[in-house]
Amino acid sequence: MYKVRAQNLLAQHAHEETPERVFADLVDRDDPAFPEITQALVDFAFELGDPEAVDDGIVKAAIRIGRARHDRHQQGEVLPPHTGLMPRRETDPRAVVYYIRRGAMVKIGTTVDLRGRMATLLPEEVLAIEPGDQKLEAQRHQTFRALRVPGQREWFYAGREIQDHIRQVLAQHGPPPEDLPTLQPGNGMLNT
């Protein structure tokens, strides 16, 4: 079942650069461990050398691994910046740490495809970006851990410390590109 879905999804999304987007459609997006499960699926596909090798057993294993990673994180265990088998993003000079806003929360993440990531996340606002990799992202998460939203790994309350940091990032690196995909404030419409 999953193998056929994975093959169909890969064919539909062949033009997309990020396998996370494709594999995300194989699992429940409401699962609290969704990001970890999706990463585990990508790791399996990379290790096998064939995204089409994803079958029921691999999806079930990825769900177990993703949930275990999520549970360890929830229990306060600090996971290494990259626990998977995919090549580390810090080797890519395009890697950036981004700060986006939805409501009163700020997500701190990293990507090598900023435009694609924003199209997936559709924030209300892209607050700032700075050159950086998963190590820097992990440092930022550690710095602002007191503001972390319970049950979330990369979402933080927009406390004064984060706001001050974002101002520093803007002063050092300038504003993010204005043409990144976002939701228009107030009406929930895509701003492209």
GROMACS elastic network, one bead per residue, 0.5 to 0.9 nm:
[ bonds ]
;  ai    aj funct       b0    kb
    1     4     6  0.54934   500
    1     5     6  0.63757   500
    1     6     6  0.86724   500
    1    55     6  0.73486   500
    1    56     6  0.65793   500
    2     6     6  0.58658   500
    2     7     6  0.84708   500
    2    26     6  0.70560   500
    2    54     6  0.70760   500
    2    55     6  0.52217   500
    2    56     6  0.51837   500
    2    57     6  0.87807   500
    2    58     6  0.89022   500
    2    59     6  0.72299   500
    3     6     6  0.50050   500
    3     7     6  0.61155   500
    3     8     6  0.85521   500
    3    52     6  0.67454   500
    3    53     6  0.69788   500
    3    54     6  0.54297   500
    3    56     6  0.66273   500
    4     7     6  0.51326   500
    4     8     6  0.61368   500
    4     9     6  0.85027   500
    4    52     6  0.85283   500
    4    54     6  0.89430   500
    4    55     6  0.80191   500
    5     8     6  0.51025   500
    5     9     6  0.59783   500
    5    10     6  0.84452   500
    5    25     6  0.87795   500
    5    26     6  0.73231   500
    6     9     6  0.50577   500
    6    10     6  0.59583   500
    6    11     6  0.85116   500
    6    22     6  0.77008   500
    6    23     6  0.70955   500
    6    25     6  0.85225   500
    6    26     6  0.71443   500
    6    51     6  0.77795   500
    6    52     6  0.64517   500
    6    53     6  0.86113   500
    6    54     6  0.66750   500
    6    55     6  0.78882   500
    7    10     6  0.51124   500
    7    11     6  0.61925   500
    7    12     6  0.86410   500
    7    51     6  0.80367   500
    7    52     6  0.56110   500
    7    53     6  0.87585   500
    7    54     6  0.84600   500
    8    11     6  0.51707   500
    8    12     6  0.62080   500
    8    13     6  0.86207   500
    9    12     6  0.50244   500
    9    13     6  0.59931   500
    9    14     6  0.81894   500
    9    22     6  0.60192   500
    9    23     6  0.78751   500
    9    25     6  0.78023   500
    9    26     6  0.87633   500
   10    13     6  0.51418   500
   10    14     6  0.54984   500
   10    19     6  0.83779   500
   10    22     6  0.62807   500
   10    23     6  0.84172   500
   10    51     6  0.79018   500
   10    52     6  0.77882   500
   11    14     6  0.52227   500
   11    15     6  0.86510   500
   12    15     6  0.80166   500
   12    22     6  0.87154   500
   13    16     6  0.54667   500
   13    17     6  0.86562   500
   13    19     6  0.87627   500
   13    21     6  0.83200   500
   13    22     6  0.65188   500
   14    17     6  0.78803   500
   14    22     6  0.88235   500
   16    19     6  0.75830   500
   16    21     6  0.80268   500
   16    22     6  0.83411   500
   16   116     6  0.84974   500
   17    20     6  0.89807   500
   17    21     6  0.86736   500
   17   113     6  0.83304   500
   17   116     6  0.81449   500
   18    21     6  0.58315   500
   18    22     6  0.73868   500
   18   113     6  0.84119   500
   18   116     6  0.80917   500
   18   117     6  0.87621   500
   19    22     6  0.51304   500
   19    23     6  0.62037   500
   19    24     6  0.83677   500
   19    42     6  0.64484   500
   19    51     6  0.84975   500
   20    23     6  0.53025   500
   20    24     6  0.58165   500
   20    25     6  0.89382   500
   20    35     6  0.89025   500
   20    38     6  0.61100   500
   20    39     6  0.68105   500
   20    41     6  0.80941   500
   20    42     6  0.63425   500
   21    24     6  0.52434   500
   21    25     6  0.71828   500
   21    38     6  0.85559   500
   21   120     6  0.77580   500
   22    25     6  0.59708   500
   22    26     6  0.78113   500
   23    26     6  0.53917   500
   23    27     6  0.74579   500
   23    38     6  0.61958   500
   23    39     6  0.87138   500
   23    41     6  0.66662   500
   23    42     6  0.71094   500
   24    27     6  0.58358   500
   24    28     6  0.79468   500
   24    29     6  0.72383   500
   24    34     6  0.79428   500
   24    35     6  0.84182   500
   24    37     6  0.84687   500
   24    38     6  0.56459   500
   24    39     6  0.89675   500
   24    41     6  0.86578   500
   25    28     6  0.76078   500
   25    29     6  0.78103   500
   26    29     6  0.88914   500
   26    38     6  0.85370   500
   26    59     6  0.78769   500
   27    30     6  0.87827   500
   27    31     6  0.81089   500
   27    34     6  0.73745   500
   27    37     6  0.77779   500
   27    38     6  0.75916   500
   27    59     6  0.81404   500
   27    63     6  0.80989   500
   28    31     6  0.55171   500
   28    34     6  0.69516   500
   29    32     6  0.80408   500
   29    33     6  0.87592   500
   29    34     6  0.57808   500
   29    35     6  0.86247   500
   30    33     6  0.84108   500
   30    34     6  0.69790   500
   31    34     6  0.51347   500
   31    35     6  0.88184   500
   31    37     6  0.89267   500
   31    67     6  0.88688   500
   32    35     6  0.80134   500
   32    36     6  0.89395   500
   32    67     6  0.81747   500
   32    70     6  0.78039   500
   32   151     6  0.74340   500
   32   152     6  0.79525   500
   33    36     6  0.54104   500
   33    37     6  0.60477   500
   33    38     6  0.86091   500
   33    63     6  0.82273   500
   33    66     6  0.59985   500
   33    67     6  0.52874   500
   33    68     6  0.85125   500
   33    69     6  0.79768   500
   33    70     6  0.54062   500
   33    71     6  0.81147   500
   34    37     6  0.51113   500
   34    38     6  0.60772   500
   34    39     6  0.85653   500
   34    63     6  0.84970   500
   34    66     6  0.74121   500
   34    67     6  0.81592   500
   34    70     6  0.87833   500
   35    38     6  0.52328   500
   35    39     6  0.61939   500
   35    40     6  0.86522   500
   35    66     6  0.77027   500
   35    70     6  0.86992   500
   36    39     6  0.51021   500
   36    40     6  0.61646   500
   36    41     6  0.87275   500
   36    62     6  0.84863   500
   36    63     6  0.83133   500
   36    65     6  0.78293   500
   36    67     6  0.69751   500
   36    68     6  0.87848   500
   36    69     6  0.66450   500
   36    70     6  0.64741   500
   37    40     6  0.50470   500
   37    41     6  0.63173   500
   37    42     6  0.87518   500
   37    59     6  0.86219   500
   37    62     6  0.55342   500
   37    63     6  0.51869   500
   37    64     6  0.78223   500
   37    65     6  0.68769   500
   37    67     6  0.67366   500
   37    69     6  0.86319   500
   37    70     6  0.87034   500
   38    41     6  0.51114   500
   38    42     6  0.63384   500
   38    43     6  0.86237   500
   38    62     6  0.75995   500
   38    63     6  0.82601   500
   38    66     6  0.75042   500
   39    42     6  0.50679   500
   39    43     6  0.60870   500
   39    44     6  0.86500   500
   39    62     6  0.82724   500
   39    66     6  0.75749   500
   39    84     6  0.70984   500
   39    86     6  0.88621   500
   40    44     6  0.61906   500
   40    45     6  0.86606   500
   40    59     6  0.87863   500
   40    61     6  0.84739   500
   40    62     6  0.50584   500
   40    63     6  0.76937   500
   40    65     6  0.67502   500
   40    66     6  0.60668   500
   40    84     6  0.67656   500
   40    85     6  0.85545   500
   41    44     6  0.51634   500
   41    45     6  0.62516   500
   41    46     6  0.85937   500
   41    54     6  0.78629   500
   41    58     6  0.74462   500
   41    59     6  0.66804   500
   41    61     6  0.86160   500
   41    62     6  0.54770   500
   41    63     6  0.82392   500
   41    66     6  0.87419   500
   42    45     6  0.51553   500
   42    46     6  0.60892   500
   42    47     6  0.85567   500
   42    51     6  0.79916   500
   42    84     6  0.84947   500
   42    85     6  0.84725   500
   42    86     6  0.75323   500
   43    46     6  0.51349   500
   43    47     6  0.60806   500
   43    48     6  0.85394   500
   43    62     6  0.88541   500
   43    84     6  0.56940   500
   43    85     6  0.50831   500
   43    86     6  0.56313   500
   44    47     6  0.51447   500
   44    48     6  0.60615   500
   44    49     6  0.84113   500
   44    50     6  0.89147   500
   44    51     6  0.82147   500
   44    53     6  0.88831   500
   44    54     6  0.77455   500
   44    58     6  0.73497   500
   44    62     6  0.77623   500
   44    84     6  0.88021   500
   44    85     6  0.77304   500
   44    86     6  0.89171   500
   45    48     6  0.51832   500
   45    49     6  0.60015   500
   45    50     6  0.56084   500
   45    52     6  0.76495   500
   45    53     6  0.68481   500
   45    54     6  0.65176   500
   45    58     6  0.89431   500
   46    50     6  0.66958   500
   46    51     6  0.70197   500
   46    85     6  0.72153   500
   46    86     6  0.64296   500
   47    50     6  0.79920   500
   47    85     6  0.67400   500
   47    86     6  0.78274   500
   48    51     6  0.75485   500
   48    53     6  0.71187   500
   48    54     6  0.87994   500
   49    53     6  0.82619   500
   50    53     6  0.54541   500
   50    54     6  0.79212   500
   51    54     6  0.59740   500
   52    55     6  0.79838   500
   53    58     6  0.84462   500
   54    57     6  0.79621   500
   54    58     6  0.57566   500
   54    59     6  0.68088   500
   55    58     6  0.53361   500
   55    59     6  0.62407   500
   55    60     6  0.86506   500
   56    59     6  0.51931   500
   56    60     6  0.61194   500
   56    61     6  0.85654   500
   57    60     6  0.51420   500
   57    61     6  0.61060   500
   57    62     6  0.85523   500
   58    62     6  0.60053   500
   58    63     6  0.85175   500
   59    62     6  0.50276   500
   59    63     6  0.61647   500
   59    64     6  0.86916   500
   60    63     6  0.51179   500
   60    64     6  0.63594   500
   60    65     6  0.87205   500
   61    64     6  0.50819   500
   61    65     6  0.61149   500
   61    66     6  0.84107   500
   62    65     6  0.50312   500
   62    66     6  0.57711   500
   62    67     6  0.83101   500
   63    66     6  0.51109   500
   63    67     6  0.59937   500
   63    68     6  0.84497   500
   64    67     6  0.52796   500
   64    68     6  0.61109   500
   64    69     6  0.86684   500
   65    68     6  0.50711   500
   65    69     6  0.61721   500
   65    70     6  0.85461   500
   66    69     6  0.51700   500
   66    70     6  0.61226   500
   66    71     6  0.85808   500
   67    71     6  0.60010   500
   67    72     6  0.85501   500
   68    71     6  0.50742   500
   68    72     6  0.61621   500
   68    73     6  0.85706   500
   69    72     6  0.52175   500
   69    73     6  0.62275   500
   69    74     6  0.86485   500
   69    79     6  0.81016   500
   69    83     6  0.89145   500
   70    73     6  0.51259   500
   70    74     6  0.61501   500
   70    75     6  0.86859   500
   70   153     6  0.85570   500
   71    75     6  0.62097   500
   71    76     6  0.88239   500
   71    77     6  0.88612   500
   72    75     6  0.51362   500
   72    76     6  0.66747   500
   72    77     6  0.54705   500
   72    78     6  0.80697   500
   72    79     6  0.80203   500
   73    76     6  0.52512   500
   73    78     6  0.62589   500
   73    79     6  0.66642   500
   73   153     6  0.78791   500
   74    77     6  0.71919   500
   74   150     6  0.85636   500
   74   151     6  0.67275   500
   74   152     6  0.83797   500
   74   153     6  0.83899   500
   78    81     6  0.88296   500
   78   142     6  0.89748   500
   79    82     6  0.78285   500
   79    83     6  0.72634   500
   80    83     6  0.60111   500
   80   135     6  0.86844   500
   80   138     6  0.80369   500
   81   134     6  0.55771   500
   81   135     6  0.58385   500
   81   136     6  0.88145   500
   81   137     6  0.77898   500
   81   138     6  0.56965   500
   81   139     6  0.89515   500
   82    85     6  0.82996   500
   82    86     6  0.85522   500
   82    88     6  0.70081   500
   82    89     6  0.88905   500
   82   134     6  0.70052   500
   82   135     6  0.84478   500
   83    86     6  0.87960   500
   84    87     6  0.83856   500
   84    88     6  0.87606   500
   85    88     6  0.83462   500
   86    89     6  0.84931   500
   87    90     6  0.87850   500
   87    91     6  0.80639   500
   88    91     6  0.61832   500
   88    92     6  0.80785   500
   88   133     6  0.85338   500
   88   134     6  0.78759   500
   89    92     6  0.54659   500
   89    93     6  0.85097   500
   89    94     6  0.87315   500
   89    95     6  0.64496   500
   89   110     6  0.85777   500
   89   111     6  0.75975   500
   89   112     6  0.70869   500
   89   133     6  0.61574   500
   89   134     6  0.67544   500
   90    93     6  0.71557   500
   90    94     6  0.86394   500
   90    95     6  0.63007   500
   90    96     6  0.89497   500
   90   112     6  0.89357   500
   90   132     6  0.71324   500
   90   134     6  0.63177   500
   90   135     6  0.76309   500
   91    94     6  0.88454   500
   91    95     6  0.80847   500
   91   133     6  0.81039   500
   92    95     6  0.57138   500
   92   112     6  0.70316   500
   92   133     6  0.82942   500
   93    96     6  0.84398   500
   93   112     6  0.79826   500
   93   131     6  0.82587   500
   93   132     6  0.85039   500
   93   133     6  0.88175   500
   94   111     6  0.79739   500
   94   112     6  0.50393   500
   94   113     6  0.74531   500
   94   114     6  0.87402   500
   94   131     6  0.76923   500
   94   132     6  0.85217   500
   95   110     6  0.67674   500
   95   111     6  0.54676   500
   95   113     6  0.76723   500
   95   114     6  0.84691   500
   95   130     6  0.88257   500
   95   131     6  0.62567   500
   95   132     6  0.56250   500
   95   133     6  0.54717   500
   95   134     6  0.84609   500
   96   109     6  0.83299   500
   96   110     6  0.54889   500
   96   111     6  0.56926   500
   96   112     6  0.63604   500
   96   113     6  0.85723   500
   96   114     6  0.76084   500
   96   129     6  0.63795   500
   96   130     6  0.54986   500
   96   133     6  0.60705   500
   96   134     6  0.87730   500
   96   137     6  0.88561   500
   97   108     6  0.68979   500
   97   109     6  0.55729   500
   97   111     6  0.67603   500
   97   128     6  0.84886   500
   97   129     6  0.56279   500
   97   130     6  0.53521   500
   97   131     6  0.61654   500
   97   132     6  0.53054   500
   97   133     6  0.65253   500
   97   134     6  0.79142   500
   97   136     6  0.73747   500
   97   137     6  0.61006   500
   98   107     6  0.77895   500
   98   108     6  0.57209   500
   98   109     6  0.54082   500
   98   110     6  0.58967   500
   98   111     6  0.77734   500
   98   114     6  0.81631   500
   98   126     6  0.76466   500
   98   127     6  0.77585   500
   98   128     6  0.59788   500
   98   130     6  0.65904   500
   98   131     6  0.87590   500
   98   132     6  0.89436   500
   98   137     6  0.86651   500
   99   106     6  0.63651   500
   99   107     6  0.56365   500
   99   109     6  0.68066   500
   99   110     6  0.88998   500
   99   125     6  0.88088   500
   99   126     6  0.62767   500
   99   127     6  0.53974   500
   99   128     6  0.52566   500
   99   129     6  0.61972   500
   99   130     6  0.88228   500
   99   166     6  0.76873   500
  100   105     6  0.83101   500
  100   106     6  0.54363   500
  100   107     6  0.52837   500
  100   108     6  0.68439   500
  100   109     6  0.85089   500
  100   118     6  0.88271   500
  100   123     6  0.60444   500
  100   124     6  0.75218   500
  100   125     6  0.57167   500
  100   127     6  0.52303   500
  100   128     6  0.71729   500
  100   129     6  0.88395   500
  101   104     6  0.70316   500
  101   105     6  0.57192   500
  101   107     6  0.64295   500
  101   123     6  0.58480   500
  101   124     6  0.57503   500
  101   125     6  0.51712   500
  101   126     6  0.64067   500
  101   127     6  0.67086   500
  101   158     6  0.84098   500
  102   105     6  0.54525   500
  102   106     6  0.64813   500
  102   107     6  0.80395   500
  102   122     6  0.89219   500
  102   123     6  0.56847   500
  102   124     6  0.52445   500
  102   125     6  0.70401   500
  103   106     6  0.81431   500
  103   124     6  0.74810   500
  104   156     6  0.86978   500
  104   157     6  0.62411   500
  104   158     6  0.57749   500
  104   159     6  0.88803   500
  105   149     6  0.80834   500
  105   155     6  0.63719   500
  105   156     6  0.54986   500
  105   158     6  0.53102   500
  105   159     6  0.88420   500
  106   127     6  0.86716   500
  106   154     6  0.82009   500
  106   155     6  0.55741   500
  106   156     6  0.51658   500
  106   157     6  0.61380   500
  106   158     6  0.57540   500
  106   162     6  0.83204   500
  107   153     6  0.89742   500
  107   154     6  0.53801   500
  107   156     6  0.61815   500
  107   157     6  0.87973   500
  108   137     6  0.69783   500
  108   140     6  0.75722   500
  108   141     6  0.73016   500
  108   154     6  0.55328   500
  108   155     6  0.65909   500
  108   156     6  0.77931   500
  109   134     6  0.82262   500
  109   137     6  0.62423   500
  109   138     6  0.89097   500
  109   141     6  0.89767   500
  109   154     6  0.65397   500
  109   155     6  0.88846   500
  110   114     6  0.84254   500
  110   132     6  0.74942   500
  110   133     6  0.63601   500
  110   134     6  0.63477   500
  110   136     6  0.87469   500
  110   137     6  0.63971   500
  111   114     6  0.59427   500
  111   116     6  0.89690   500
  111   117     6  0.69231   500
  111   132     6  0.89444   500
  111   133     6  0.77755   500
  111   134     6  0.85843   500
  112   116     6  0.89851   500
  112   117     6  0.85198   500
  112   133     6  0.87063   500
  113   116     6  0.53787   500
  113   117     6  0.60216   500
  113   118     6  0.86016   500
  114   117     6  0.51176   500
  114   118     6  0.60983   500
  114   119     6  0.85421   500
  114   180     6  0.81426   500
  115   118     6  0.52554   500
  115   119     6  0.62005   500
  115   120     6  0.87428   500
  115   179     6  0.88822   500
  115   180     6  0.59135   500
  115   181     6  0.69723   500
  116   119     6  0.50581   500
  116   120     6  0.63465   500
  116   121     6  0.87769   500
  116   180     6  0.90000   500
  116   181     6  0.85663   500
  117   120     6  0.50875   500
  117   121     6  0.61729   500
  117   122     6  0.82892   500
  118   121     6  0.50137   500
  118   122     6  0.53761   500
  118   123     6  0.68487   500
  118   126     6  0.82603   500
  118   180     6  0.66881   500
  118   181     6  0.57082   500
  118   182     6  0.69217   500
  119   122     6  0.53893   500
  119   123     6  0.85188   500
  119   180     6  0.77872   500
  119   181     6  0.53196   500
  119   182     6  0.72422   500
  119   192     6  0.88238   500
  120   123     6  0.88918   500
  120   181     6  0.87684   500
  121   181     6  0.88303   500
  121   182     6  0.82293   500
  122   125     6  0.83629   500
  122   181     6  0.62734   500
  122   183     6  0.57934   500
  122   190     6  0.76165   500
  122   191     6  0.88253   500
  123   126     6  0.66162   500
  123   181     6  0.78780   500
  123   182     6  0.51186   500
  123   183     6  0.59783   500
  124   182     6  0.54970   500
  124   184     6  0.64612   500
  124   185     6  0.62311   500
  124   188     6  0.84364   500
  125   182     6  0.62258   500
  125   183     6  0.74644   500
  125   184     6  0.84547   500
  125   185     6  0.83552   500
  126   129     6  0.80277   500
  126   176     6  0.69120   500
  126   177     6  0.86405   500
  126   178     6  0.85500   500
  126   180     6  0.77673   500
  126   181     6  0.88687   500
  126   182     6  0.75297   500
  127   166     6  0.71724   500
  127   170     6  0.84157   500
  127   175     6  0.77485   500
  127   176     6  0.71137   500
  128   166     6  0.63509   500
  128   167     6  0.83846   500
  128   169     6  0.66612   500
  128   170     6  0.61358   500
  128   173     6  0.83690   500
  128   174     6  0.79525   500
  128   175     6  0.61157   500
  128   176     6  0.54768   500
  129   132     6  0.88557   500
  129   166     6  0.86951   500
  129   169     6  0.72273   500
  129   170     6  0.77984   500
  129   173     6  0.75171   500
  129   174     6  0.84282   500
  129   175     6  0.76186   500
  129   176     6  0.59952   500
  130   169     6  0.66144   500
  130   170     6  0.84252   500
  130   172     6  0.85932   500
  130   173     6  0.64022   500
  130   174     6  0.89309   500
  130   176     6  0.88664   500
  131   136     6  0.89393   500
  131   173     6  0.85205   500
  132   135     6  0.76266   500
  132   136     6  0.56667   500
  132   137     6  0.72325   500
  133   136     6  0.54457   500
  133   137     6  0.63069   500
  133   138     6  0.87373   500
  134   138     6  0.60088   500
  134   139     6  0.85065   500
  135   138     6  0.51376   500
  135   139     6  0.62740   500
  135   140     6  0.87491   500
  136   140     6  0.62429   500
  136   141     6  0.86416   500
  137   140     6  0.51027   500
  137   141     6  0.62315   500
  137   142     6  0.86405   500
  138   141     6  0.50182   500
  138   142     6  0.61658   500
  138   143     6  0.85845   500
  139   142     6  0.50571   500
  139   143     6  0.60911   500
  139   144     6  0.87019   500
  140   144     6  0.62296   500
  140   145     6  0.83011   500
  141   144     6  0.53738   500
  141   145     6  0.56881   500
  141   148     6  0.80626   500
  141   153     6  0.82839   500
  141   154     6  0.70803   500
  141   156     6  0.86659   500
  142   145     6  0.50512   500
  142   146     6  0.84778   500
  143   146     6  0.79992   500
  144   147     6  0.55402   500
  144   148     6  0.68073   500
  144   156     6  0.75220   500
  144   161     6  0.75789   500
  144   162     6  0.70960   500
  145   148     6  0.51327   500
  145   149     6  0.88675   500
  145   156     6  0.78845   500
  146   149     6  0.87831   500
  146   156     6  0.85642   500
  147   150     6  0.89310   500
  147   155     6  0.85774   500
  147   156     6  0.52254   500
  147   157     6  0.52903   500
  147   158     6  0.76059   500
  147   159     6  0.68542   500
  147   161     6  0.88882   500
  147   162     6  0.85631   500
  148   151     6  0.84243   500
  148   152     6  0.69676   500
  148   153     6  0.73062   500
  148   154     6  0.74363   500
  148   155     6  0.60062   500
  148   157     6  0.62850   500
  149   152     6  0.54836   500
  149   153     6  0.77343   500
  149   154     6  0.82369   500
  149   155     6  0.57307   500
  149   156     6  0.50640   500
  149   157     6  0.62125   500
  150   153     6  0.82758   500
  150   155     6  0.87363   500
  150   156     6  0.87427   500
  152   155     6  0.57266   500
  152   156     6  0.80294   500
  153   156     6  0.83995   500
  156   159     6  0.81442   500
  156   162     6  0.85102   500
  157   162     6  0.82679   500
  158   161     6  0.79691   500
  158   162     6  0.59766   500
  158   163     6  0.64561   500
  159   162     6  0.55349   500
  159   163     6  0.62993   500
  159   164     6  0.86934   500
  160   164     6  0.59723   500
  160   165     6  0.84713   500
  161   164     6  0.51879   500
  161   165     6  0.61779   500
  161   166     6  0.86679   500
  162   166     6  0.61087   500
  162   167     6  0.86224   500
  163   166     6  0.51432   500
  163   167     6  0.63289   500
  163   168     6  0.87719   500
  164   167     6  0.51470   500
  164   168     6  0.64027   500
  164   169     6  0.88184   500
  165   168     6  0.50225   500
  165   169     6  0.62564   500
  165   170     6  0.86501   500
  166   170     6  0.61392   500
  166   171     6  0.85418   500
  167   170     6  0.50848   500
  167   171     6  0.61342   500
  167   172     6  0.86306   500
  168   171     6  0.50319   500
  168   172     6  0.61585   500
  168   173     6  0.84950   500
  169   172     6  0.51376   500
  169   173     6  0.57951   500
  169   174     6  0.73518   500
  169   175     6  0.86398   500
  170   173     6  0.52636   500
  170   175     6  0.55531   500
  170   176     6  0.81933   500
  171   174     6  0.57408   500
  171   175     6  0.82158   500
  173   176     6  0.84382   500
  175   178     6  0.80595   500
  176   179     6  0.87984   500
  176   180     6  0.82554   500
  177   180     6  0.61852   500
  178   181     6  0.87599   500
  179   182     6  0.86084   500
  179   191     6  0.84863   500
  179   192     6  0.66667   500
  180   191     6  0.82251   500
  180   192     6  0.67660   500
  181   190     6  0.71175   500
  181   191     6  0.57286   500
  182   185     6  0.88345   500
  182   189     6  0.84574   500
  182   190     6  0.59549   500
  182   191     6  0.50952   500
  182   192     6  0.67358   500
  183   186     6  0.85866   500
  183   187     6  0.80138   500
  183   188     6  0.55525   500
  183   189     6  0.53724   500
  183   191     6  0.52688   500
  183   192     6  0.83879   500
  184   187     6  0.62202   500
  184   188     6  0.57838   500
  184   189     6  0.53033   500
  184   190     6  0.59372   500
  184   191     6  0.53611   500
  185   188     6  0.65084   500
  185   189     6  0.79112   500
  186   189     6  0.83414   500
  187   190     6  0.89508   500
  188   191     6  0.89932   500
